[in-house]
Amino acid sequence: MKMRYIPILGGTIAAVCVVGAALLAPYMPTQAQLAPEETALLAEWARIGDALAVQRMVEQGACVEAVRADGTSALMTAAGEGHLDVVKTLLLHNARVNAVNAAGDTPLHFAARHNQPEIVAHLLENGAAVDARNKKGVTPLMVASWSGFDKLVQQLLTAGADTEVVDEDGCKAATHAREVHDPVVREVILKLLGA
């Protein structure tokens, strides 16, 4: 009689293992995380803007999702440094345009922080979430606003950025814009934000 339950029990255990593996998959180390030297090299080529070296590495099997310890990817680094050719190369090889690092920042956050309008345009054309929020609830529009990048604020608004989003402190982009030191730029940004 007990023998009848063994296959059922075995099947149940197997099903639990399959479901458990699927649930844990996002937390398992990636190929890049298992090869720190590869991660460092790809990130370095992205930082200095060598699109050809990035291309060669990816063609030889380097993982485009290689991340540093803080979760910063080569795409994030290239976006912040303004290396459009590297950004294009990584996106052509399926780098995730909305990947996040440990702080929750996306490549679009990096581009906004460093006033990279061409990179912002390309990321948006490739599906970047214009209102992506990091772990503090900060959006690229907020970053551009407090940095005083009025043209970038206009660009993000044209792309549909929401001026009503609030961060974890309850602040909108306009609240951040009021911190801009240059009074002329501050007024321009506040006007753009409708504040």
N, C-alpha and C positions, 0 to 999 in steps of 0.2 A: 504494500500500500504506500509506503514512504517513497518508493522509487518513482511513483507517478509525479511527485512534487519537485523532484530534483531538476528536470528540464525547465519547469516553470520558474523555479528559483534561479536557475542559471540564466535564463532569458531575462528575468527581471534585473539581475545584477548587471548583465551586459547592457541593458537599456539605460540603467542608471549611469554606467560608465560612459556611454556615448553622450548622454545629455550633459553629464558633468564635464566632459572634455570640451563640448561645444560652449558651455558657459564660461569655462576657464580660458578658452583660446585667446581672447583679447588681452589677457594678463600674462600670457606666455612670452618668453623672450623672442625677439625677432632675430632673423639672420644677422642684421646689423649689430644688435646688442651683443651677439655672441662673438663679433669680430671687431673689437675696439680700434685696432689699427686701421681697418678699412673705414670705419666711421670717421676717425680723425682725418684721414687722408681726403675722403670725399668732402667733408666739411671745410677743409683747408682750401681745396680747389674751388669750392663754391664761394668761399670768403674772398679769395683773390680774383675771382671772376674768370677763371680759365675754363671756358665752355668746352673746348676740345678735350681737355683732360677729364672733365666730368663725363663727357660723351664716351670716351674710351673706357673709363672705369665701369660705367653702366653696361656697356656692350660686353665687357669681360665678366659680368655677373655681379657687380657691386649693387647692393640694395639701395634704391633711391630713397627708401624710408629710413636710411641710417640716421640715428639720433645720438646726440651727446648725452651725458648723464642727466642734464636738465630737460631732456626731451626735445631740444632744439634740432630741427632737421636741416639738411643742406638747402632745401627750398626756403626755409625761414631766413637762413643766413644770407643767401643770395638776394632775397627780397629786400632785406635791410640794407645790404651793401649797394643795392642799385644795379646789380648785374643781370640785365634783361636777357642776354643770350643764355646765361646759366639757368635762369628761371624757365625760359622756353624749353631748354633741353630737358630739364627735370620733369616738367609737365608733359612733354611728349613721351616720356618714359613712365608716365602714370604716377608721378609723385602726387600725394593727396593735397589738394589745394586748400582744404579746410582742416588739415592736421593741427593738433594743438600740442604745446609743450607743457611742462609741469605747471606753469603759471596760467595755462589756458589760452595763451596767445597763439594766433594763427599767422600764416605768412602775411596776410593783409594787415594785421597789427604791426608787424615788423616794418612793412613798407610805409605805413602811415607814420610810424614813430620817426622814421628817417626821411620823410618828405620825398617819396619816390613816386611821382605821379604816373610815369610810364609803367612801372611795375604794378601799381594799383590798378591801372586800366587793364593790363594783361591778366592779372589775377581775377578781376571781376568778369572779364570775357570768358574765363575758363571755370566759372562757377563758384568763385569765392563768395562766401556769405557776407554781404555788406554790413549786416548788423550782428556779426559774431561777437559774443561776449566772453571775456576771459573769466577767470575765477573770481575776480572782484566786480564782475558785471560791466567792465569797461569795453566800449566798442571802438572800432577804428575812428569813427567820427569824433568821439570824445578825445581820443589821442591827438587827432589833427587840430581839434578846437583848442585844447590847453597848450599845444605847442605853437599856436599862432600861425598855422599853415593855411591861410585863407583860401588859396587856390585849391588845395586838397580838400578842404571842407566843401567847397562848391562842387568838386568832382564827385565826392561821396554822396552829397545831396542829390545830384543829378542821377546818380546810380540807384537812388531810392532809399538812402539811409534815413532811419527814423529818428527825428529830433526829440521824441518823447520818451525814449528808452532811458531808464534810470539805472545807475550802478548800485553797488551794495550800500553806499552812503546816501542813496536817494537823490543823487545829482544827475542832471541831464547834461547834454553837450554844452548848452548855454551857460550852465553853472561853471563848467570848466573854462569856458571862453572868457569869463570875467576875470580869470587869473592871468590873462595875457598882459605882459608889462607895457607893450607899445599901445597907447590909447587909440591910435588910428586903426591899427590892425584889429584890436579888440572890438571896436565899433563895427568894422566891416564884417567880422565873423558873427557878431551878435545880430546884425541885420540879416545876414544870410540864414541864420538859424531862426529868424522871426521872433527874436527876443527883444 
